[in-house]
Every structure is written in C-alpha cells, then in structure tokens.
Amino acid sequence: MPAQSETPAQFLDLQGHPVVVSFLAMEYYGVMFNRSYAVIATKKAVCGAKVFGTVASPRGVLGAFKWRDPRNFIDRKTREKYHSIDPESPAFLQINKDNFQIATDTISAIGFSSKKKLSMGGVPHSGSLIIHLVDGHKRELILLGDQNGPEIERLMLGICASANRVTV
C-alpha cells in the first residue's frame, strides 16, 4: 500500500475535530448508482461526507493508477464545502442530503472482507467494510483505492464499544 500523507479527514480540513479513523468508501444506491463518501469516525459517530457521485471504471492504465489513491475521489470544490465543519454537527448533514451520521452505540457488529466485488469492474478497491446496526439494518462500505481494510476494521471496532467483529 502506498504511503498516504493525508487521511480523508485531513484532506477535508477536519483536523480540529477528534477523528479516530477516516477512509474513502463507496456505497451502492439504487439499481445502478452509487455514492462515494469520506467516512470520518469519532468516538461518538461514524459520519459520511458525500464527496463523489457515481464511480465508473477508469479508462486505461493511467486512469486506473490515479484511482488507486483514494484522495483522488475528492475534488477541490467538495473539500471547500467541508472546510472545518464538525462532522458530528447538524451543519454537516445540511451540506449534502446524502451525508450520514451513525451513533457508535447503535453499531452492533463490524466486519471486513478483502474479497473483490465483480460489480466494481475496473474500479480499484480494497474490499468492503460491513457495519451492522442494532435495528437490523446494515451498510456496506466498499473501500475505494488502496486502503488498509484490516486496520480500518480494527480501529472501527475500537471506537464502537458494543460492536462485535463479524466474519464476512
């Protein structure tokens, strides 16, 4: 995995807030659409900042190489929208209707799968993080580019005190 000087939280200039872990992920939406998020996890909440719409397979070797760095999924205008916003605040949700906040005490289990998703085509990804909620719902966050899935899972389990590790 290439060295990454900035995490998504730093890239969005959220350094003043108590971020435990952050990563870039895509979530399926509808039948053929998807949404990409900078996921920012604090001790209280897992927050998703929508930073990119539908992700398509890159064209050519250079395109695929560019998308290995997850920070390339966030453009300058998007970064400016989130500048110094507290990800746990109501203002964070108002930036984009697709943003989300999940209280860490509502997460019952977390699991990581390194298995590649055929539906992702040529989009570089590092597997999926599955978050199970106490209400029975779950969210699958596909890690975009080259990211350390097992480490993200470990850090997420560390902040979600009541969550168990689940095999995916």
C-alpha positions as CSV (number, residue, x, y, z in Angstrom):
1,M,0.0,0.0,0.0
2,P,1.4,3.4,-0.9
3,A,2.3,5.8,1.9
4,Q,-0.6,8.3,2.4
5,S,0.4,11.6,3.8
6,E,-3.2,12.7,4.4
7,T,-6.3,10.9,5.6
8,P,-9.7,11.9,4.2
9,A,-10.4,13.8,7.4
10,Q,-7.2,15.8,7.0
11,F,-8.0,16.3,3.3
12,L,-11.3,17.9,4.3
13,D,-9.5,20.0,6.9
14,L,-11.2,18.5,9.9
15,Q,-8.0,18.3,11.9
16,G,-9.5,20.3,14.8
17,H,-12.1,17.5,15.5
18,P,-11.4,14.2,17.3
19,V,-11.2,11.9,14.4
20,V,-10.2,8.3,15.2
21,V,-10.2,6.9,11.7
22,S,-11.2,8.1,8.3
23,F,-11.3,6.4,4.9
24,L,-12.9,6.7,1.4
25,A,-15.7,4.4,0.6
26,M,-18.4,3.8,-2.0
27,E,-21.9,2.6,-1.2
28,Y,-24.4,1.2,-3.7
29,Y,-27.5,3.3,-4.2
30,G,-30.5,2.3,-6.3
31,V,-30.0,-0.2,-9.0
32,M,-27.1,1.3,-10.9
33,F,-26.0,4.3,-9.0
34,N,-23.5,4.7,-6.1
35,R,-22.3,7.4,-3.8
36,S,-18.7,7.9,-2.6
37,Y,-18.0,9.2,1.0
38,A,-15.2,10.4,3.1
39,V,-16.1,8.4,6.2
40,I,-15.0,10.1,9.4
41,A,-15.3,8.1,12.6
42,T,-15.1,9.8,16.0
43,K,-15.8,8.3,19.5
44,K,-19.5,9.3,19.1
45,A,-20.4,8.8,15.5
46,V,-19.5,7.4,12.1
47,C,-20.1,10.2,9.6
48,G,-20.2,10.1,5.9
49,A,-19.5,13.2,3.8
50,K,-20.6,12.6,0.2
51,V,-17.6,13.6,-1.9
52,F,-18.3,12.0,-5.3
53,G,-21.3,10.6,-7.2
54,T,-21.4,7.6,-9.5
55,V,-18.0,5.9,-9.9
56,A,-17.3,4.4,-13.3
57,S,-14.5,2.1,-14.3
58,P,-11.3,4.1,-15.2
59,R,-10.1,4.2,-18.7
60,G,-6.6,2.9,-19.4
61,V,-3.7,2.2,-17.2
62,L,-3.1,5.8,-16.2
63,G,-6.7,6.2,-15.1
64,A,-6.6,3.0,-13.0
65,F,-3.3,4.2,-11.4
66,K,-4.8,7.6,-10.5
67,W,-7.8,6.0,-8.8
68,R,-5.6,3.8,-6.6
69,D,-5.1,6.9,-4.4
70,P,-8.4,7.3,-2.6
71,R,-7.8,11.1,-2.2
72,N,-8.4,11.4,-5.9
73,F,-12.1,10.8,-5.4
74,I,-12.4,14.2,-3.7
75,D,-12.3,17.4,-5.8
76,R,-11.3,20.9,-4.7
77,K,-14.9,22.3,-4.6
78,T,-16.0,19.5,-2.4
79,R,-13.1,20.0,0.0
80,E,-14.1,23.6,0.4
81,K,-17.7,22.7,1.4
82,Y,-16.5,20.7,4.4
83,H,-13.7,23.1,5.4
84,S,-13.5,22.9,9.3
85,I,-17.1,21.6,9.7
86,D,-17.7,19.4,12.8
87,P,-18.7,16.0,11.3
88,E,-21.0,15.4,14.3
89,S,-22.9,18.7,13.9
90,P,-26.3,19.3,12.2
91,A,-24.5,21.6,9.8
92,F,-22.6,18.6,8.4
93,L,-25.8,16.9,7.4
94,Q,-27.0,20.1,5.7
95,I,-24.1,20.3,3.3
96,N,-25.5,17.3,1.3
97,K,-28.8,15.4,1.7
98,D,-26.8,12.1,1.3
99,N,-24.5,12.7,4.2
100,F,-25.0,10.5,7.2
101,Q,-24.2,10.2,10.9
102,I,-24.4,6.9,12.7
103,A,-24.1,6.9,16.5
104,T,-21.4,4.5,17.5
105,D,-23.6,3.0,20.2
106,T,-26.1,1.9,17.5
107,I,-23.5,-0.3,15.8
108,S,-23.7,-4.0,16.8
109,A,-21.1,-5.6,14.6
110,I,-18.4,-4.7,12.1
111,G,-16.7,-6.9,9.6
112,F,-14.2,-6.6,6.7
113,S,-14.0,-8.7,3.6
114,S,-11.0,-8.4,1.3
115,K,-12.9,-10.2,-1.5
116,K,-13.1,-8.1,-4.6
117,K,-16.5,-7.2,-5.9
118,L,-17.1,-8.2,-9.5
119,S,-19.7,-5.4,-9.8
120,M,-17.0,-2.9,-9.3
121,G,-15.5,-3.7,-12.7
122,G,-12.1,-2.0,-13.1
123,V,-12.6,0.5,-10.2
124,P,-9.7,-0.1,-7.8
125,H,-10.9,-1.1,-4.3
126,S,-9.6,-2.8,-1.2
127,G,-12.6,-4.9,-0.1
128,S,-15.7,-4.0,1.9
129,L,-16.4,-2.9,5.5
130,I,-19.9,-4.1,6.7
131,I,-21.5,-2.2,9.5
132,H,-24.4,-3.9,11.3
133,L,-26.8,-1.7,13.2
134,V,-28.8,-2.7,16.3
135,D,-32.0,-2.1,14.4
136,G,-31.1,-5.0,12.0
137,H,-30.0,-2.8,9.1
138,K,-26.5,-2.9,7.6
139,R,-24.3,-0.7,5.5
140,E,-21.7,-2.0,3.1
141,L,-18.9,0.5,2.5
142,I,-16.6,-0.5,-0.3
143,L,-13.1,0.8,0.3
144,L,-12.0,2.8,-2.8
145,G,-8.4,2.7,-4.0
146,D,-5.6,1.2,-1.9
147,Q,-6.6,1.3,1.8
148,N,-5.7,-0.9,4.7
149,G,-9.1,-2.7,5.4
150,P,-8.0,-4.8,8.4
151,E,-6.6,-1.7,10.1
152,I,-9.8,0.3,9.4
153,E,-11.8,-2.6,10.8
154,R,-9.6,-2.8,13.9
155,L,-9.9,1.0,14.6
156,M,-13.7,1.0,14.0
157,L,-14.1,-1.9,16.5
158,G,-12.0,0.1,19.0
159,I,-14.4,3.1,18.9
160,C,-17.7,1.1,18.8
161,A,-17.5,-0.4,22.3
162,S,-20.6,-2.6,22.0
163,A,-19.8,-3.9,18.5
164,N,-18.5,-7.4,17.8
165,R,-16.3,-8.5,14.9
166,V,-18.3,-10.4,12.4
167,T,-16.8,-12.7,9.7
168,V,-17.9,-11.5,6.2
